[in-house]
Amino acid sequence: MPIRSFRQVMRCHVILGCWVLVVLLKQASGLATEDRPVSILAARIGGHVHPSICRAEDGTLIVVYKGANVLMCARSTDQGTSWSKPEAIETSAKRPDVIREVKKFEVYPGTADVLPDGRILVTWNYIAGDKAKDGYYERALLYTISSDKGRTWSEQRLIGPVDGKHLGAVRHNVLPWTEGRWLLPLRVGPPRLYHPKSGQLTVYPLLDSNGKQHEFQQISRTTRGTLLAMGPVLLHSQDAGRTWKSITGFPAEPTSRDNAEGRFLTTLADGRILVTWGIGNANKGLRYNISSDDGRTWHPQATVTLLPETSVAARYYSARTVQLDNQHIGTVFMNRDGVHFLRVALERLVK
């Protein structure tokens, strides 16, 4: 072989090898980046931090979690690639006038939701729990609203009490209802319908097929108008909640101890339903499962677990997921090292 031809062949081999190496490195980098959470708060934490998330109409992501007895808010305008420095929602630190002043109190986070008019609603509890002194444990349900996508917040307002008793926690979401009302799936007791203008509260009688009233951590509406109620059982209604059917085979069926607080339902734009969850106190990874028929059937064997070596607080701390665009979802979660966000391609969640 002539020297010139040999050199040409070797040069081609080198170029080809470099090209293959670049492709492999890009692929490896892409995989590593895809499974690398972004920290919204990178610090050792503990207690009832409970991050929640919602997506505003313009795509802005708002994450709310508990700081030092005040709710903190962080925002992202690039689908969670970067986050603003968390800032306090100052109104959440104030003691309501109707709550007695005690030494032992706590601000307990609830949820962040987008209202039909685009405003952001955040709920929380002010807990005055000096039971050792007077035997009384108050847990007032409060809310604040942002009209500028989480930059500023209205003064706090109280929901309830009813017959002298506060309503307690809303853990997963507030569902906009008819006539300007909100449906509150309470942590304890039956759901309630609330009218923010009048302050009126009424019980929402949500019964399973056996006529039993459960406590529901989340009530969601799908793109087809179906209602899903998630508590000790998962219920499905196609007639605006007049009748309910129990769903069998739900992969994230809760244990008796977490009462569905460690699960979260996300309605996808294409009609599918996504559930995100973790298991127990020593939970590793984020579990995902998708129903393709409006939440009627589920396939536990299709569960996908991401970050299997990462500690993710579960049980009473649900990881919460929102859809970012037609191809991606994003999950906010916490562990002892802070509050984090993971962006995930939907195609990865389908087996």
TIRO-175250 format. One record per residue (C-alpha): residue number from 0; residue in one letter; x, y, z. Coordinates in Angstrom, 3 decimals, padded with zeros to 6 digits. Each point is the difference from the previous one (the first is absolute). Layout:
N
{num = NUM residuo = a x = X y = Y z = Z}
...
END
This chain:
351
{num = 0 residuo = m x = 000.000 y = 000.000 z = 000.000}
{num = 1 residuo = p x = 001.424 y = 003.433 z = -000.892}
{num = 2 residuo = i x = 000.994 y = 002.158 z = 002.970}
{num = 3 residuo = r x = -002.443 y = 002.708 z = -001.037}
{num = 4 residuo = s x = -002.913 y = -002.461 z = -000.103}
{num = 5 residuo = f x = 001.001 y = -001.487 z = 003.348}
{num = 6 residuo = r x = 000.022 y = 003.446 z = 001.588}
{num = 7 residuo = q x = -003.390 y = 000.760 z = -001.493}
{num = 8 residuo = v x = -001.444 y = -003.231 z = 001.406}
{num = 9 residuo = m x = 001.464 y = 000.688 z = 003.432}
{num = 10 residuo = r x = -001.329 y = 003.564 z = -000.073}
{num = 11 residuo = c x = -003.475 y = -001.324 z = -000.814}
{num = 12 residuo = h x = 000.221 y = -002.471 z = 002.868}
{num = 13 residuo = v x = 001.042 y = 002.750 z = 002.398}
{num = 14 residuo = i x = -002.816 y = 002.292 z = -001.158}
{num = 15 residuo = l x = -002.527 y = -002.815 z = 000.259}
{num = 16 residuo = g x = 001.248 y = -000.944 z = 003.475}
{num = 17 residuo = c x = -000.228 y = 003.591 z = 001.182}
{num = 18 residuo = w x = -003.527 y = 000.323 z = -001.369}
{num = 19 residuo = v x = -001.126 y = -003.182 z = 001.759}
{num = 20 residuo = l x = 001.594 y = 001.201 z = 003.232}
{num = 21 residuo = v x = -001.789 y = 003.351 z = -000.231}
{num = 22 residuo = v x = -003.343 y = -001.721 z = -000.589}
{num = 23 residuo = l x = 000.535 y = -002.325 z = 002.956}
{num = 24 residuo = l x = 001.030 y = 002.862 z = 002.255}
{num = 25 residuo = k x = -003.056 y = 002.015 z = -001.007}
{num = 26 residuo = q x = -002.249 y = -002.942 z = 000.684}
{num = 27 residuo = a x = 001.606 y = -000.657 z = 003.359}
{num = 28 residuo = s x = -000.144 y = 003.668 z = 000.873}
{num = 29 residuo = g x = -003.648 y = 000.176 z = -000.982}
{num = 30 residuo = l x = -000.891 y = -002.943 z = 002.197}
{num = 31 residuo = a x = 001.960 y = 001.362 z = 002.911}
{num = 32 residuo = t x = -001.602 y = 003.435 z = -000.371}
{num = 33 residuo = e x = -003.464 y = -001.476 z = -000.304}
{num = 34 residuo = d x = 000.311 y = -001.773 z = 003.328}
{num = 35 residuo = r x = 001.707 y = 002.849 z = 001.823}
{num = 36 residuo = p x = -002.458 y = 001.967 z = 002.149}
{num = 37 residuo = v x = 000.309 y = 003.758 z = 000.338}
{num = 38 residuo = s x = 000.096 y = 001.183 z = 003.604}
{num = 39 residuo = i x = -002.460 y = 002.756 z = 000.856}
{num = 40 residuo = l x = 001.276 y = -000.087 z = 003.568}
{num = 41 residuo = a x = 003.351 y = -001.654 z = 000.643}
{num = 42 residuo = a x = 000.203 y = -000.261 z = 003.781}
{num = 43 residuo = r x = -000.568 y = -002.486 z = 002.776}
{num = 44 residuo = i x = -003.688 y = 000.137 z = 000.885}
{num = 45 residuo = g x = -002.496 y = -001.776 z = 002.204}
{num = 46 residuo = g x = -003.568 y = 000.232 z = 001.174}
{num = 47 residuo = h x = -003.108 y = 000.829 z = -001.985}
{num = 48 residuo = v x = 001.603 y = 001.582 z = -003.066}
{num = 49 residuo = h x = -002.572 y = -001.492 z = -002.449}
{num = 50 residuo = p x = 000.836 y = 001.655 z = -003.357}
{num = 51 residuo = s x = -002.864 y = 000.554 z = -002.437}
{num = 52 residuo = i x = 000.060 y = 001.139 z = -003.621}
{num = 53 residuo = c x = -002.226 y = 001.526 z = -002.657}
{num = 54 residuo = r x = 000.454 y = 001.305 z = -003.542}
{num = 55 residuo = a x = -001.356 y = 003.429 z = -000.906}
{num = 56 residuo = e x = -001.674 y = 000.704 z = -003.336}
{num = 57 residuo = d x = 003.214 y = 001.425 z = -001.498}
{num = 58 residuo = g x = 002.031 y = -003.050 z = 001.053}
{num = 59 residuo = t x = 001.493 y = 001.498 z = 003.162}
{num = 60 residuo = l x = 000.540 y = -002.657 z = 002.660}
{num = 61 residuo = i x = -000.744 y = 000.930 z = 003.611}
{num = 62 residuo = v x = 001.271 y = -002.153 z = 002.869}
{num = 63 residuo = v x = -001.095 y = 000.693 z = 003.566}
{num = 64 residuo = y x = 001.419 y = -001.678 z = 003.097}
{num = 65 residuo = k x = 000.404 y = 000.665 z = 003.707}
{num = 66 residuo = g x = 002.968 y = 001.946 z = 001.292}
{num = 67 residuo = a x = 000.484 y = 001.264 z = 003.561}
{num = 68 residuo = n x = -003.723 y = 000.219 z = 000.857}
{num = 69 residuo = v x = -000.698 y = 001.848 z = -003.218}
{num = 70 residuo = l x = -000.783 y = -001.245 z = -003.491}
{num = 71 residuo = m x = 002.742 y = 000.445 z = -002.583}
{num = 72 residuo = c x = -000.557 y = 000.465 z = -003.728}
{num = 73 residuo = a x = 002.372 y = -000.669 z = -002.915}
{num = 74 residuo = r x = -000.737 y = 000.566 z = -003.687}
{num = 75 residuo = s x = 001.328 y = -001.340 z = -003.295}
{num = 76 residuo = t x = -000.607 y = 001.411 z = -003.472}
{num = 77 residuo = d x = 002.054 y = -002.603 z = -001.903}
{num = 78 residuo = q x = -001.851 y = -003.245 z = 000.796}
{num = 79 residuo = g x = 001.952 y = -000.592 z = 003.185}
{num = 80 residuo = t x = 003.508 y = 000.305 z = -001.403}
{num = 81 residuo = s x = 000.684 y = 002.829 z = 002.452}
{num = 82 residuo = w x = -001.860 y = 001.455 z = 002.976}
{num = 83 residuo = s x = -000.233 y = 003.372 z = 001.657}
{num = 84 residuo = k x = 001.281 y = 000.436 z = 003.520}
{num = 85 residuo = p x = -002.829 y = -001.094 z = 002.314}
{num = 86 residuo = e x = -001.797 y = 002.921 z = 001.624}
{num = 87 residuo = a x = -002.337 y = 000.058 z = 002.972}
{num = 88 residuo = i x = -003.748 y = 000.344 z = -000.439}
{num = 89 residuo = e x = -000.148 y = 002.427 z = 002.889}
{num = 90 residuo = t x = -003.742 y = -000.219 z = 000.575}
{num = 91 residuo = s x = 000.338 y = -003.694 z = 000.818}
{num = 92 residuo = a x = 002.056 y = 000.761 z = 003.122}
{num = 93 residuo = k x = -002.741 y = 002.071 z = 001.635}
{num = 94 residuo = r x = -002.164 y = -001.366 z = 002.773}
{num = 95 residuo = p x = -003.683 y = 000.391 z = -000.850}
{num = 96 residuo = d x = -001.845 y = 002.260 z = 002.444}
{num = 97 residuo = v x = -002.458 y = -002.793 z = 000.789}
{num = 98 residuo = i x = 002.799 y = -002.352 z = 001.150}
{num = 99 residuo = r x = 001.226 y = 000.307 z = 003.573}
{num = 100 residuo = e x = 003.673 y = 000.815 z = 000.513}
{num = 101 residuo = v x = 001.991 y = -002.933 z = 001.346}
{num = 102 residuo = k x = 003.674 y = -000.801 z = 000.359}
{num = 103 residuo = k x = -000.248 y = -003.149 z = -002.114}
{num = 104 residuo = f x = -001.255 y = 000.732 z = -003.509}
{num = 105 residuo = e x = 000.726 y = -001.124 z = -003.546}
{num = 106 residuo = v x = -000.607 y = 001.125 z = -003.572}
{num = 107 residuo = y x = -000.937 y = -003.188 z = -001.841}
{num = 108 residuo = p x = 000.078 y = 000.066 z = -003.835}
{num = 109 residuo = g x = -002.891 y = -001.068 z = -002.192}
{num = 110 residuo = t x = -000.070 y = 000.307 z = -003.753}
{num = 111 residuo = a x = 000.480 y = 002.322 z = -002.975}
{num = 112 residuo = d x = -002.608 y = 000.097 z = -002.775}
{num = 113 residuo = v x = -000.947 y = 002.050 z = -003.043}
{num = 114 residuo = l x = -003.513 y = 001.470 z = 000.041}
{num = 115 residuo = p x = -002.081 y = 000.274 z = -003.206}
{num = 116 residuo = d x = 000.818 y = 003.717 z = -000.299}
{num = 117 residuo = g x = 003.749 y = -000.711 z = 000.133}
{num = 118 residuo = r x = 000.628 y = 001.080 z = 003.592}
{num = 119 residuo = i x = 002.082 y = -002.215 z = 002.276}
{num = 120 residuo = l x = -001.615 y = -001.326 z = 003.168}
{num = 121 residuo = v x = 002.089 y = -001.209 z = 002.951}
{num = 122 residuo = t x = -001.477 y = -001.612 z = 003.120}
{num = 123 residuo = w x = 001.560 y = -000.756 z = 003.373}
{num = 124 residuo = n x = -000.782 y = -000.529 z = 003.681}
{num = 125 residuo = y x = 000.867 y = 002.091 z = 003.006}
{num = 126 residuo = i x = 000.265 y = -002.516 z = 002.827}
{num = 127 residuo = a x = -000.228 y = 001.094 z = 003.620}
{num = 128 residuo = g x = 000.632 y = -003.188 z = 001.893}
{num = 129 residuo = d x = 000.641 y = 000.809 z = 003.634}
{num = 130 residuo = k x = -002.006 y = -003.014 z = 001.158}
{num = 131 residuo = a x = 002.123 y = -000.463 z = 003.104}
{num = 132 residuo = k x = -001.168 y = 003.397 z = 001.227}
{num = 133 residuo = d x = -003.651 y = 000.105 z = -000.981}
{num = 134 residuo = g x = -000.784 y = -003.301 z = -001.766}
{num = 135 residuo = y x = -000.967 y = 001.790 z = -003.227}
{num = 136 residuo = y x = 001.550 y = -000.603 z = -003.432}
{num = 137 residuo = e x = -000.984 y = 002.579 z = -002.616}
{num = 138 residuo = r x = 000.736 y = -000.595 z = -003.672}
{num = 139 residuo = a x = -001.350 y = 002.908 z = -002.002}
{num = 140 residuo = l x = -000.220 y = -000.272 z = -003.797}
{num = 141 residuo = l x = 001.240 y = 003.131 z = -001.771}
{num = 142 residuo = y x = 000.690 y = 001.116 z = -003.541}
{num = 143 residuo = t x = 001.647 y = 002.755 z = -002.014}
{num = 144 residuo = i x = -000.190 y = 000.877 z = -003.699}
{num = 145 residuo = s x = 002.581 y = 001.309 z = -002.483}
{num = 146 residuo = s x = -001.096 y = 001.919 z = -003.087}
{num = 147 residuo = d x = 003.532 y = 000.289 z = -001.402}
{num = 148 residuo = k x = 001.107 y = -003.641 z = -000.186}
{num = 149 residuo = g x = 001.508 y = -000.267 z = 003.462}
{num = 150 residuo = r x = 001.823 y = 003.324 z = 000.294}
{num = 151 residuo = t x = -002.342 y = 001.601 z = 002.540}
{num = 152 residuo = w x = -002.811 y = -001.323 z = 002.186}
{num = 153 residuo = s x = -003.275 y = 001.233 z = 001.443}
{num = 154 residuo = e x = -000.761 y = 000.230 z = 003.699}
{num = 155 residuo = q x = -000.918 y = -003.313 z = 001.592}
{num = 156 residuo = r x = -003.596 y = -001.130 z = 000.275}
{num = 157 residuo = l x = -001.533 y = -002.626 z = 002.254}
{num = 158 residuo = i x = -002.181 y = -002.881 z = -001.229}
{num = 159 residuo = g x = -002.451 y = -001.032 z = 002.735}
{num = 160 residuo = p x = -000.247 y = -000.936 z = 002.778}
{num = 161 residuo = v x = -003.158 y = -002.134 z = -000.016}
{num = 162 residuo = d x = -001.934 y = -000.299 z = 003.260}
{num = 163 residuo = g x = 003.025 y = 001.361 z = 001.826}
{num = 164 residuo = k x = 002.375 y = -002.576 z = -001.488}
{num = 165 residuo = h x = 002.763 y = 000.755 z = -002.508}
{num = 166 residuo = l x = 000.175 y = -002.000 z = -003.215}
{num = 167 residuo = g x = 003.636 y = -001.119 z = 000.181}
{num = 168 residuo = a x = 002.258 y = -000.798 z = -002.927}
{num = 169 residuo = v x = -000.453 y = -000.102 z = -003.752}
{num = 170 residuo = r x = 002.918 y = -002.114 z = -001.136}
{num = 171 residuo = h x = -000.207 y = -000.452 z = -003.770}
{num = 172 residuo = n x = -002.109 y = 002.461 z = -001.987}
{num = 173 residuo = v x = -002.957 y = 002.340 z = 000.014}
{num = 174 residuo = l x = -002.338 y = -000.762 z = -002.901}
{num = 175 residuo = p x = -001.908 y = 002.928 z = -001.615}
{num = 176 residuo = w x = -003.712 y = -000.824 z = 000.033}
{num = 177 residuo = t x = -003.184 y = 001.535 z = -001.343}
{num = 178 residuo = e x = -001.286 y = 003.485 z = 000.850}
{num = 179 residuo = g x = 003.447 y = 001.192 z = 001.083}
{num = 180 residuo = r x = 000.302 y = -002.558 z = 002.792}
{num = 181 residuo = w x = 003.017 y = -002.106 z = 000.936}
{num = 182 residuo = l x = -000.076 y = -003.674 z = 000.938}
{num = 183 residuo = l x = 002.238 y = -000.685 z = 002.999}
{num = 184 residuo = p x = 001.069 y = -003.653 z = 000.459}
{num = 185 residuo = l x = 000.827 y = 000.171 z = 003.695}
{num = 186 residuo = r x = 002.558 y = -002.140 z = 001.748}
{num = 187 residuo = v x = -002.559 y = -000.782 z = 002.705}
{num = 188 residuo = g x = -003.745 y = -000.200 z = -000.582}
{num = 189 residuo = p x = -002.154 y = 000.206 z = -003.134}
{num = 190 residuo = p x = 000.861 y = 002.399 z = -002.846}
{num = 191 residuo = r x = -001.499 y = 003.490 z = 000.191}
{num = 192 residuo = l x = -001.188 y = 002.492 z = -002.595}
{num = 193 residuo = y x = 001.113 y = 003.554 z = 000.755}
{num = 194 residuo = h x = -001.192 y = 003.269 z = -001.531}
{num = 195 residuo = p x = 002.811 y = 002.567 z = 000.445}
{num = 196 residuo = k x = -002.311 y = 003.010 z = -000.480}
{num = 197 residuo = s x = -002.664 y = -000.990 z = 002.511}
{num = 198 residuo = g x = 002.104 y = -002.223 z = 002.252}
{num = 199 residuo = q x = -002.673 y = -002.699 z = -000.209}
{num = 200 residuo = l x = 001.113 y = -003.577 z = 000.687}
{num = 201 residuo = t x = -002.017 y = -003.141 z = -000.773}
{num = 202 residuo = v x = 000.799 y = -003.694 z = 000.238}
{num = 203 residuo = y x = 000.642 y = -001.745 z = -003.315}
{num = 204 residuo = p x = -001.541 y = -003.479 z = 000.475}
{num = 205 residuo = l x = 002.438 y = -002.222 z = -001.845}
{num = 206 residuo = l x = -001.014 y = -003.622 z = 000.570}
{num = 207 residuo = d x = 001.487 y = -003.169 z = -001.454}
{num = 208 residuo = s x = -002.077 y = -002.714 z = -001.657}
{num = 209 residuo = n x = -000.773 y = -001.429 z = 003.453}
{num = 210 residuo = g x = -001.244 y = 003.321 z = 001.318}
{num = 211 residuo = k x = 003.044 y = 000.630 z = 002.168}
{num = 212 residuo = q x = 001.397 y = 003.511 z = 000.476}
{num = 213 residuo = h x = 003.817 y = 000.020 z = -000.126}
{num = 214 residuo = e x = 002.568 y = 002.687 z = 000.659}
{num = 215 residuo = f x = 001.548 y = 001.014 z = -003.320}
{num = 216 residuo = q x = 003.444 y = 001.494 z = -000.446}
{num = 217 residuo = q x = -000.564 y = 000.996 z = -003.622}
{num = 218 residuo = i x = -002.927 y = 000.518 z = -002.365}
{num = 219 residuo = s x = 000.955 y = 000.639 z = -003.626}
{num = 220 residuo = r x = -001.838 y = 000.757 z = -003.224}
{num = 221 residuo = t x = 001.321 y = -001.549 z = -003.224}
{num = 222 residuo = t x = -000.035 y = 001.602 z = -003.426}
{num = 223 residuo = r x = -003.148 y = -002.025 z = -000.767}
{num = 224 residuo = g x = -001.816 y = 001.370 z = 003.038}
{num = 225 residuo = t x = 000.377 y = -003.196 z = 002.006}
{num = 226 residuo = l x = 000.528 y = 000.396 z = 003.752}
{num = 227 residuo = l x = 002.540 y = -002.099 z = 001.901}
{num = 228 residuo = a x = 000.008 y = -000.116 z = 003.788}
{num = 229 residuo = m x = 003.063 y = -001.472 z = 001.680}
{num = 230 residuo = g x = -000.114 y = -001.130 z = 003.611}
{num = 231 residuo = p x = 000.101 y = -003.464 z = 001.549}
{num = 232 residuo = v x = -001.568 y = -001.043 z = -003.327}
{num = 233 residuo = l x = 000.072 y = 001.583 z = -003.459}
{num = 234 residuo = l x = -003.453 y = 001.018 z = -001.257}
{num = 235 residuo = h x = -001.080 y = 000.932 z = -003.538}
{num = 236 residuo = s x = -003.044 y = 002.059 z = -001.018}
{num = 237 residuo = q x = -001.233 y = 000.802 z = -003.495}
{num = 238 residuo = d x = -003.155 y = 001.856 z = 001.067}
{num = 239 residuo = a x = 001.453 y = 003.055 z = 001.790}
{num = 240 residuo = g x = 000.223 y = -001.838 z = 003.309}
{num = 241 residuo = r x = -003.568 y = -001.274 z = 000.334}
{num = 242 residuo = t x = 001.188 y = -003.620 z = 000.018}
{num = 243 residuo = w x = 003.425 y = -001.542 z = 000.562}
{num = 244 residuo = k x = 001.641 y = -003.266 z = -000.956}
{num = 245 residuo = s x = 002.924 y = -001.581 z = 001.843}
{num = 246 residuo = i x = 003.075 y = -000.620 z = -002.151}
{num = 247 residuo = t x = 001.861 y = -003.264 z = 000.523}
{num = 248 residuo = g x = 003.634 y = -000.598 z = -000.857}
{num = 249 residuo = f x = 001.137 y = 003.516 z = 000.887}
{num = 250 residuo = p x = 003.815 y = -000.380 z = 000.266}
{num = 251 residuo = a x = 000.407 y = 002.673 z = 002.666}
{num = 252 residuo = e x = -002.616 y = -001.318 z = 002.404}
{num = 253 residuo = p x = 000.854 y = 001.564 z = 003.359}
{num = 254 residuo = t x = 000.779 y = -001.812 z = 003.204}
{num = 255 residuo = s x = -002.209 y = 000.656 z = 002.981}
{num = 256 residuo = r x = 002.667 y = 002.236 z = 001.516}
{num = 257 residuo = d x = 000.579 y = 002.536 z = -002.772}
{num = 258 residuo = n x = -003.665 y = 000.360 z = -001.062}
{num = 259 residuo = a x = 001.064 y = 000.977 z = -003.568}
{num = 260 residuo = e x = 002.077 y = 002.983 z = 001.128}
{num = 261 residuo = g x = 003.016 y = -001.607 z = -001.681}
{num = 262 residuo = r x = -001.726 y = -000.112 z = -003.425}
{num = 263 residuo = f x = -000.777 y = 002.703 z = -002.555}
{num = 264 residuo = l x = -002.191 y = -000.033 z = -003.130}
{num = 265 residuo = t x = 000.841 y = 002.102 z = -003.065}
{num = 266 residuo = t x = -002.419 y = 000.454 z = -002.892}
{num = 267 residuo = l x = 001.904 y = 000.069 z = -003.296}
{num = 268 residuo = a x = -001.127 y = 002.139 z = -002.936}
{num = 269 residuo = d x = -000.556 y = -003.037 z = -002.229}
{num = 270 residuo = g x = -002.498 y = -001.522 z = 002.438}
{num = 271 residuo = r x = 002.298 y = -002.438 z = 001.749}
{num = 272 residuo = i x = 000.371 y = -000.030 z = 003.787}
{num = 273 residuo = l x = 003.365 y = -000.182 z = 001.747}
{num = 274 residuo = v x = 000.547 y = -001.055 z = 003.599}
{num = 275 residuo = t x = 003.259 y = 000.825 z = 001.814}
{num = 276 residuo = w x = 000.829 y = -001.596 z = 003.339}
{num = 277 residuo = g x = 002.453 y = -001.404 z = 002.500}
{num = 278 residuo = i x = -000.241 y = -002.672 z = 002.680}
{num = 279 residuo = g x = 000.719 y = 000.183 z = 003.719}
{num = 280 residuo = n x = 002.691 y = 001.807 z = 001.969}
{num = 281 residuo = a x = 003.027 y = -001.542 z = -001.736}
{num = 282 residuo = n x = -001.224 y = 000.791 z = -003.507}
{num = 283 residuo = k x = 002.404 y = 000.036 z = -002.935}
{num = 284 residuo = g x = -000.874 y = 001.497 z = -003.366}
{num = 285 residuo = l x = -003.091 y = 001.408 z = -001.683}
{num = 286 residuo = r x = -002.672 y = -002.414 z = -001.242}
{num = 287 residuo = y x = -002.197 y = 000.829 z = -002.980}
{num = 288 residuo = n x = -002.918 y = -001.788 z = -001.623}
{num = 289 residuo = i x = -002.335 y = 001.183 z = -002.774}
{num = 290 residuo = s x = -003.625 y = -000.884 z = -000.731}
{num = 291 residuo = s x = -000.872 y = 000.369 z = -003.676}
{num = 292 residuo = d x = -003.790 y = -000.208 z = 000.363}
{num = 293 residuo = d x = -000.950 y = 002.911 z = 002.246}
{num = 294 residuo = g x = 000.984 y = -001.786 z = 003.205}
{num = 295 residuo = r x = -002.308 y = -003.008 z = -000.424}
{num = 296 residuo = t x = 002.749 y = -002.629 z = -000.227}
{num = 297 residuo = w x = 003.603 y = -000.170 z = 001.170}
{num = 298 residuo = h x = 002.838 y = -002.443 z = -000.543}
{num = 299 residuo = p x = 002.273 y = -000.325 z = 003.058}
{num = 300 residuo = q x = 002.627 y = -001.874 z = -002.037}
{num = 301 residuo = a x = 000.474 y = 003.142 z = -002.099}
{num = 302 residuo = t x = 001.310 y = 002.035 z = 002.946}
{num = 303 residuo = v x = 003.225 y = 001.893 z = -000.776}
{num = 304 residuo = t x = 002.394 y = 000.960 z = 002.812}
{num = 305 residuo = l x = 002.441 y = 002.856 z = -000.504}
{num = 306 residuo = l x = 002.870 y = 001.006 z = 002.311}
{num = 307 residuo = p x = -000.054 y = -003.456 z = 001.637}
{num = 308 residuo = e x = 003.021 y = 000.784 z = 002.185}
{num = 309 residuo = t x = -001.217 y = 003.412 z = 001.141}
{num = 310 residuo = s x = -001.831 y = 000.509 z = 003.282}
{num = 311 residuo = v x = -003.400 y = 001.549 z = -000.628}
{num = 312 residuo = a x = -002.237 y = 000.873 z = 002.951}
{num = 313 residuo = a x = -003.236 y = -001.930 z = -000.407}
{num = 314 residuo = r x = -002.818 y = -001.254 z = 002.201}
{num = 315 residuo = y x = -001.329 y = 003.347 z = 001.312}
{num = 316 residuo = y x = 002.079 y = 002.000 z = -002.511}
{num = 317 residuo = s x = -001.187 y = -000.524 z = -003.547}
{num = 318 residuo = a x = 002.149 y = 000.882 z = -002.959}
{num = 319 residuo = r x = -002.169 y = 002.209 z = -002.240}
{num = 320 residuo = t x = -000.004 y = 000.093 z = -003.780}
{num = 321 residuo = v x = -001.178 y = 002.508 z = -002.627}
{num = 322 residuo = q x = 000.057 y = -000.187 z = -003.786}
{num = 323 residuo = l x = 002.526 y = 002.370 z = -001.574}
{num = 324 residuo = d x = -000.798 y = -000.460 z = -003.703}
{num = 325 residuo = n x = -001.259 y = -002.753 z = -002.283}
{num = 326 residuo = q x = 003.177 y = -002.026 z = 000.503}
{num = 327 residuo = h x = 001.050 y = 000.645 z = 003.615}
{num = 328 residuo = i x = -001.141 y = -000.023 z = 003.594}
{num = 329 residuo = g x = 001.762 y = 001.395 z = 003.044}
{num = 330 residuo = t x = 000.000 y = -001.324 z = 003.556}
{num = 331 residuo = v x = 000.831 y = 001.886 z = 003.176}
{num = 332 residuo = f x = 001.139 y = -002.101 z = 002.943}
{num = 333 residuo = m x = 001.963 y = 000.287 z = 003.218}
{num = 334 residuo = n x = 002.479 y = -001.919 z = 002.081}
{num = 335 residuo = r x = 002.304 y = 000.894 z = 002.862}
{num = 336 residuo = d x = 002.270 y = 001.863 z = -002.407}
{num = 337 residuo = g x = -002.612 y = 002.478 z = -001.209}
{num = 338 residuo = v x = -002.768 y = 000.601 z = -002.517}
{num = 339 residuo = h x = 000.630 y = -001.180 z = -003.560}
{num = 340 residuo = f x = -001.575 y = -000.045 z = -003.469}
{num = 341 residuo = l x = 000.300 y = -002.723 z = -002.647}
{num = 342 residuo = r x = -000.947 y = 000.564 z = -003.639}
{num = 343 residuo = v x = -001.046 y = -003.234 z = -001.744}
{num = 344 residuo = a x = -000.887 y = -000.916 z = -003.583}
{num = 345 residuo = l x = -003.452 y = -001.593 z = -000.074}
{num = 346 residuo = e x = 001.193 y = -002.698 z = -002.390}
{num = 347 residuo = r x = 002.235 y = -001.353 z = 002.768}
{num = 348 residuo = l x = -003.062 y = -000.788 z = 002.116}
{num = 349 residuo = v x = -001.635 y = -002.316 z = -002.535}
{num = 350 residuo = k x = 001.039 y = -003.654 z = -000.002}
END
